[in-house]
């Protein structure tokens, strides 16, 4: 990666930042598309769910929410690696399917339905693409700022640091430090957006299933099984949490649905 970046910098001393941002984003999209289909099956096994009441309930939910899923409902042996329960929509086209972690199969059917409705909401709201676009823009902005900084050798001299020469290993080191700081600055903002989206998905789940109670009890169970802190300190939420604290989620979903 660092070698390729140095070559792009040497090749295009003025345009390297946007070329690298485009390549980085394309790679990110590739990973998002490929990971669930090619990487996850290396670590887990799948089998079709035979509980026909549950399958019927989930298929009704898919129809109600306008989700095109033709690949059926499957379970994945997550219990080999974690206690965390989960549900997801995986794949594209005719092979698109619902995958439930076997860790969550002992939940009440309405809880499983609510968790799946929350996951469907992420797809309906195009949250994955929002994330990809957001990451692409902030990557391009960070690289552009670094590119501007490289044009002021005085800045590096004033820090007592080596003046980075684009394409040289010194520039990769400086860029790495700069992008790390950039990421730390942006993180609270991204976490904030992510928490808003989680609220939105909880509300979607409440609207499309049996109201606020099913999603509330499902979230409570998930929180317990994931050993998550139900009420972390506010500073930790602001800095690190992509999901709002359990109490706040339940309060919000009850208020708004
Ligand atoms: Zn979510």
Boltz pocket constraint, residues with backbone or C-beta under 6 A from the ligand:
constraints:
  - pocket:
      binder: B
      contacts: [[A, 118], [A, 122], [A, 198], [A, 201]]
      max_distance: 6.0
